[in-house]
Amino acid sequence: MNVVLTTLNSKFIHSSLALRYLKAYGATRGQAYDVVEYTINMPVLHILSDITERDMDMLGFACYIWNIEMTLHVVSLVKAVRPDIKIVLGGPEVSFTADELLARCKDIDYIVQGEGEEAFANLVSALIAGQDGLTPIIDGIRGRASDGAFKGSTEAVEVRDLSTIPFPYTEEDMKDLEHKIMYYESSRGCPFSCQYCLSGNKNTVRFFPQKRTLQELQWFIDHGVKQIKFVDRTFNCAPGHHRPLMEFMRDADTDTNFHLEMEPELMTEWETDLLCHTPEGRIQIEVGVQSTHKQTLDAINRYNDWPYIQKSIRPIIEAGRTHVHMDLIVGLPHEGFERFGQSFNDLFSLQPQALQIGFLKLLKGSGVRRMDEYQYTSDPLAPYEVLSTHVLSYDEVRFLKHFEDVFERFYNSERFRTVFGYIGQQLIDSDTEDAFSYFCHMTRAWLDNNHHQVNLKDIDQIEFLYQFLMNRVDTIGAELLQYDTLCSYRGKVRSEAVGLPKQTKELLQAGEAFWRDEELAGQYIPNYSFKEWRQIRQQYVEMPMSEQTARYLGVRNIEAMTGDSGIVIIDVNRKSQPFVRPL
């Protein structure tokens, strides 16, 4: 039997770990599957054409909220032109509503409910043996019988012994996935039962063998993988499991980055200390706080001790060696506009490198989908995003969507870390304005300029932010934005509108005596040698700067300023500290 497994990834850089697990497990049963991946950005007819070029008896799709509608479209087209192909759907988007999907789409033959390695292989074996895959019942398999009736299992399954599932990657994958995100897991399941999520539905956690996991991590390192993104829902739920892995990451001789989802409530001084002292850039953590409102947390069956979270996370952020990404969700029970603002301010006070604002999705199989008392209005189609709640109007949700967009463009982009580090501290120390109000003002300015209706270039966004800061008479913020722009874009993004005119040879030659004096310039620029004006013009920018801004940046030689300002030389590659050019 010829089997092809596929999925529609949300972006080209993504890859499917699930399909590779199915293929690896199938091989242990003597079954060979081909894997092919597409994206939701590809034309449907292009996908259809590619699929129908392949010789197959069975076609399996991995289904998620971002691809289910397009997947069903592709399924209907495949069946229309190749009716003999058996269509199998699996994944979280179909695992809890099998009969509903079978009724909606007559072209689906089977649905795999839950973790698919064993169930899918059992289905393939049954079909090879001439059975219909529904009688006798195969755990996890639901389908359409020849008479049209829905038969088979009604339960989502789990693989109890994860050691039976082989390592999913091959040497061939390393070539195909060179420029894509590499996903990996060391455990499955979650010990919590948050009502907006599916991971804790069975409240169980299972682990891959630790020795094997360490060997596989070394395999990634040996193959020069840039980032390994763990999909473990709660990476740090078992100290005996995760601590040796974290020690391995810390001590490895590698430039590989490890992305982990950590539960802050389970972090101890051990985890905090390791993340404060691990090599810079080695580990990044994602911390899902979601809300700091107790009534909200109680309603979704989640517990957060905010003072404890601050104690655990703040030192990691301040140490600056581990990238910290924190999450909030808009639309949770009892959290209206103002109360969401408080949760935002709470997380912002820690100054994480990224603060992601998500919007509640009423996932099929989740608890919140059944909570009628909160008067949810949501999109009936995937991703089932909430439009209003009992305490949050649609207009407020719509505004927060724009708020999230603006915040993502500027704060979370990390291109402007210096200016927002400064602004953030001012807001945290302020008695008159909080962070939520500040970014609400920025969002309203964005909307007033109709920027939400057009595609803007980087320089257009920078000009907006510069004008916003100037309107607030924030000179230091505006100058720090100039500095961030020079360094983030290596001096290539310039505009008169943000006080950054194009660099000219004549401007630099005004300080020719300094640039030609290698001994003097070498006091400020390590290993400096004068070669040609073109090289200097590309790497160094002379920028007027106020003394206040210079002191905040830690500019050297401030005493050389005349009055309350001076010309500061910026190395756009950040290889040398900014300094005032001596006269």
N, C-alpha and C positions, 0 to 999 in steps of 0.2 A: 504494500500500500504506500503510495506516494503522499507524504504529508508536508504541507507548507505552513509555517507559523508566521504571523505578521502582526503589526500594530501601526497606528498612526501617531507618531510622537508629536509633541507640541512644537518642538523646534528641531532644526537639523543637528544641533550640538548634543541633543539627548540620545540615549540609547536604551534598549529594553533589557533589563536584567531578567525579567520574568521569562521571556522567550528563550534565553540562553539556559536558564535552569531547566525548562521543559526539555530542551534538546539534549542537555547533558544527562538528565535522568532517563530519557527515552533510550539513550545509547546503552545504558546498563541493562535494558530489557531487550536489546537486540533490535531496537527501532531507530530508524534514521529520519530526522526531520530537516528540512531546509528552513532557514530563517531569512526573512527579507523585511526591511523596515522602510516606512514612508513617513511623511509629516502631514499635518492638517493643512499646511500651506500649499500642498501640491494639488493640481487639478484632478478632480475625481476620475475623469476619463483617462488621464495619464496613468493613474494607479490601476484602473481596470485593464488597460492595455498591457501593462507590465505583468499583472497577475495572470492574465489569460495566455501569455506567452509560455507559461510554465506548465509542465505536465504534473497534474495532481489529482488525487482522489478525495483529499480532505484539506480544508483550509481553515485554520484557527486564527481568531482575532483576540488580542488582549485589549480589554475595554476599560476606559476610565472616563471621568466626567468631561475631560477636554476633547475626547474623540468619539463619544458614543453616537452622536447624531450623524456624523460623517461616516462612521463605521457602518451604521445601518443602511445608509445610502449606497455605500460600496457593496454591501452584502446583497442588496436587491438587484444591483446591476450584474454582479457575478452570477447570481442564480438565473437572471434573465437570459444570459448568453451561454452559461455552462450549468444547466440544471442538474447534472449528475454529480456535481461536486458537493460533498457533505460539508456544511458550514457549522463550525463550532465556535461559540463565544465563551470567553472566560474573563476573569478580572473583577475588581471590587465593584464596578458599576453594574454588573449583572449577577453577582453572587447571591443577592438577597431578594431579588424580584424576578426569578426565572420564569414563572408562569406569566407574569405581566409582559415580559419581553417576548415570550413565545406567542402570546396572543396578539401583540402589537405587530410583530414581523413574522409573517408566514414562511419566510425564507430561511429562518434559523432552524437547524436540525437538532443541535444539542447545546446545552449550557453547562459549563464546568463551574460548580459552586465552591468557592473557597480556594485553598491552595491546590494548584493543579497538577503537580508533578505525578503523583500516584494515580489520581483519578483519570487524567488524560491518557496516561500510558495504559491503564486498564481498559479505557474505552477503545483505544486503537487495537489492543489485543483481542477484544470481543468482536470487533468488526472484521479483523483478519480471520477469526475463527468462524465467520459466517453468522454471528449473532446480530441482534439489532441494537445492542448496547443499553437496552432498557429492561430486558428480561433475560436472565436474572438482574436484579437491581445492582448497579455499581455505585458505591458511596460517592456522593458529590456530583453525579451525572443526572441531569434532568433533560428530557427531550420530547420530541414529537413522534408518536408511533405512526404506523402506516395508515391507521384509521383516523388520524388527526388528533387523537387524545394525547394529553400531556401525561407522561409516565416517568418512572424512575425515582431517584432519591429527591428528597425535599430539604436536605440539610447541607449547609456549607461545611467543608471538611478542613482538617489541618493535618500536616505531616508531623507525626509524633516524634520520629527519630530523624533529626536533620542530618545526621551523619550519613544517611543513605543517599543524600543528594550530592552529586559530585560538584567540584569547582566548576563554575559556569564558563570561564574564559579559556581561550586557546591562543596559540601563537598567531593564528590567522586573524583573530579578533584584534590583536594588538596593532595590526596594520590597518584594519578597517576603522578602528575607533581612536586613531591617533589624535584627532582633533575634536573628540567628543568627550562628554562627561562619563566617567567610569563609576558605575554604581556597585555597591557591595553591601553585604549584611553579615553580621556575626550572630544575630538572634532574630527571632520572629515573635510577634505578639506584644502585648503591653500589659503591665500590672494594674493599670488604671482603667476607669470606666467612664471617661468623659463623654457626655451625651451628644457632642457634635462630631464625634470621630467614630471610625469603624474598627480601629486597631485593637481596642480593648473589649470587643464584643464578647469574647470568651474568657477574658481576664486571665489568660495564661501566657507564659513566656517560655520559649524553648531556645536552646543555644546550640550553635555549631561547635564541634570540638575545638577547644582552645589551641591545642598544639597545631592542628591543621590551620586554624585561622592565622596564627603567627607565620606559618610557612607561606600562606597565600599573600599576606601583606608583604613579605619579603619578595615574593614573585613580582608583585606590582612594582616595588622599588627597583628591582633588577631590570625591569623593562622600562624604566624611566617615566612612569605614569606621573603626570603633573598633579592631579588631584584625585583622591579616592573619596567618594561621597557615600558615607554609610547611610543606609535607609532604615536602620534599627530605630524603632519608634521611641524607645527609651534606652539609649546606649548605656547609661550608668545605673541600671536597675539592680545589678548584682556585683558587688565589689570583687568577689572571687573571679568573676569573668572579665569585667572591663578594666580593672586596674593593671593587670599584666599587659593588656593591649595598649593602654595609654603609656605605660613605661617603655614599651617597645617603640612607640611612635616618637616619644621624647628622645630616646637614645639612638635612634637609627641614623646612619650616615647617609642622609638623603635630602633632596630639595622637595620631595613629595609633600603635598598638603593633605591633611586628613580632616574631613568635615563630619562633625558628630552632632546628633540631636541629644541634648542633655536635659534632664529634668532637674530644675533648680532645687526642689524640695529634697532631693536625694543627694545633693552635693555636700560634701564634708570638707574639713580643712585639708584633707589629703588631696582631693580633686582641685580645690582652689590653689593650693600651693604648687602642684604640678603645672597647672595652666599659667601660673605667674612666672614660672622659671623655664618652661619649655622653650626651645629655640624659636625666635621670632618667625612667624609665618608657618610654623609646622602644623599647628592645629587651629581650626576654627570651630566654634560651637554655636548651635542654634538653640535658643532658650525660649520655649513657648510659655509665656506668662498668661496671655489672652485677656486677662482683666485683673484688676486689684480690688474689685468690689465684692465684698463677702456675699451679699445676697445673690449676686450673679453667679458666683462660684458654687454656692450651695445648690442653685437651680440646675446646674450642668454637672453636678456630682464631681466637682473638682475642688481641691484644697490648695490654697496658696498662703504661705506665711510671708507676707511682703517684707517685714523687717529681716527675716532670715535670708530671703532671696537677695536683698541689698547687701547683707553681710557677706554672702558667698560670691556674688558677681562683681561688686564694685572693685575689689582688689585686682581682679583679673583684667578689667577694663583699664584701670589706672596703670597696671604693669605694662600694658601695651604690647605684649608678646603674643597674645592669642586674640584673634578677631572674634568679637562677640556680636551675634545677630539675635535680636529679641523680637518677639511677635505679640501683636494684639489682634483681636477679632471684633469687628463692628457688627452689631446686631444680636448680641447675646441677651438673654432675658434680664430685665430690670436695668439695663444700662442704656439710658437716654443720652442725648447729645452732650450735655454738661458732664454727666458722670463718666462718659467715655473720655472726655477731655481730661478728667482727673487721672484716669488710668494712663493716658498718654503722658501727662506730666510726671507721673510716678516713674515710668520707665525712662523718660527723657532725662530725668535728674541723674541717671547713671551715665549718660553720654555714651551709649553703645555705638559701635562702629556702624551698625545698621539697625533701624527700628522699622520692621515691616508691619504694615497695616493690611490685614486681610478682611474679607467680608464673609459673614456666616453663610454656609451652604447647607441646605437641608438634604444631606446625603441620604440615599435610599439605604435603609437599615439602621440609621442613626436615631438616637433617642429624641433629639430636638424635632425631628420630622413628625413626631406624634404628640408634641406639646401644643395642643390647640389653645390653651389658656393664654398663650403669648401672642395670639392674633397675627401670626406670621403671614405676610404676603410675599410670595417669591416667584421667580421665574419657573414655570412648570417644566421647562426643558433644562437639560444639563447646561451649566453646572448648578442649577437650582439655587441661585444666589438670592438672598433676602432683599426685598425692596422696602419693607416697612415692618415695624413691630408694634407692640402695645405701648411702647414708650419712645419710639423713634419713627418720625414721619418719613415719607418718601423723599420730600424736599431735603430733609437733613441727611438721609442716606446719599442722595445725589451730590450734595455739597461735600460730604466726606469722601466720595469717589474722586472729586477734583482735588481735595485736600491731599489724599494719598498720592495722586499723580504729581502734584507740586513737590511734596515732601520727598518722593522717590527721585525726582529729577535733580534736586539740589542737595538735600542732606544725605540720602542713601547712595548717591552716585559716587561718593568718596573723592570726587575731583576737587571738592571745596572743603576739605577737612580743617584747614587752618581757620578760615573765616567762620565756619560753623562751630568749631571748638571755642572760638572767642565769643560768638553770639550765644552759644549754649551756656557758657559760664555766666555771662551777663544776665541771662534770663533766670538761671537758677538762683543767683544772688539778688534778683530784683524783688522789691516789695510792691511794684506797681503793674507788672506784666508777666504772665506766665508763658511757657513755650507753646501751649495749645492756642492761646489767643494770638501769639505772634505769627504762627503759621496760618491761622485763620485769616489774619490781615493780608498775609502774602497771597493766599489763595484768592481772596476777593480782588486783589490788585490784578492777579493773573486773569481772572474772569472778566474784569472791567476792560482789560486790553484785548479780550476775545482770543487769547492765546490757546484756549482749549479747543478752538475750532480750526486751527491750522497746524501744519507740521513745521516746527521751528528747527533751524540749524543751531549748533552749539553756541555760536556767537550771539544769536538772537536771544537765547535763554540767558546768557551771561549779561547782555545789555539790559534785559528786564531786571535781573537781580541787582545789578549795579544801580539802576535808577531807583529801585525800591529802597536800597540802602541810603542813597543820596537824599531821597525824599524824607527819610527819617533822620537826616543829618548825622548819619553814622559814618564819619570819616574813616575811622579805624577799620570798620567792617568793609568799606569800599576799597581801601588800600590792600587789605588782606585778600579780598576777592581778586584784585589785580595780581597779587603775588601767586595765589593758587592757580589762576589762569595761565600765567607764564610757566609755572612748573608742571602743571597737569598736561598742558598741551605742548610742552617743550618750546615755548615761544612762538609757535606757528599760528596761534589764534590771536589776532590783534584787531583792535578797533579804536578809532578816535572817540567813539561814544562811551568807552569805558576807560578813557585816559591812557590807552596803550597804543600810541601811534606806531607805525612800522619802524623797525630799527634801521638806521642808516649808517653807512660807513663814516659819514661826516660827523654824526653824533658821537660815535665812539672815538673818532680821531681827535675830538675836543680834549680827551684825556690821554692823548698819544704818549705823553711823557711817562705816564703811569704804566701803560700797557707794554711799552718797550723796555722798561726797567725791570728785568726779570727778577732781580734780587728783591726789589720792593714788592712787586706783585706776588712773588712767592711767599711773602709773609701772610698773605690772605688766601692764596690758592695753592694747595699742595701740588708739587711736581710741575709747577707752571713753566712753560717756555713759549716765547713769542714765535709763531710760525707765519700766520697770515691773517689779515683782517677778516676774511671770510669765516674762518674757524671761530674767531672771537665773537663775531656778530651772531653766529648760530648758537653759541653756548651761553653768552653773557648778555644781560640786559641792564641798562642804566635806567633807574626808575626813581622819580621824585617821591619822597616819603616823609611823613611827619615823624617827629621824634617819638610821639606816643606809640605809633605803630611799630617803629623800629625797636623800641624797648620791648614791646610785646613779642616780637619775632626773635629777640635776642641778637639783633644786628651788631656786628663787631665795629669797633672804632667810631662809636656814636659821638665821641668828643670832637670828631672832625666836622660835625654838622655846624652850619652857620645859622644862628637863630633857632627856630623850632622845626626846621626841616633840612633835608639834604638829599644828595644823589646816592642812592643805594644800588650796589651792583648785585644782581641776582644771577646765580648759576642755575639755569633752567633744568639741569640734570641733577640738581641737589647734591652735587659732589663736594661742594664747599659752602660754608656758612655765608649768608648775606653779609655784606660789609659796606661801610661808607668809603667811597674812593677818596684817599687823601689828596688834598689840594696841592 
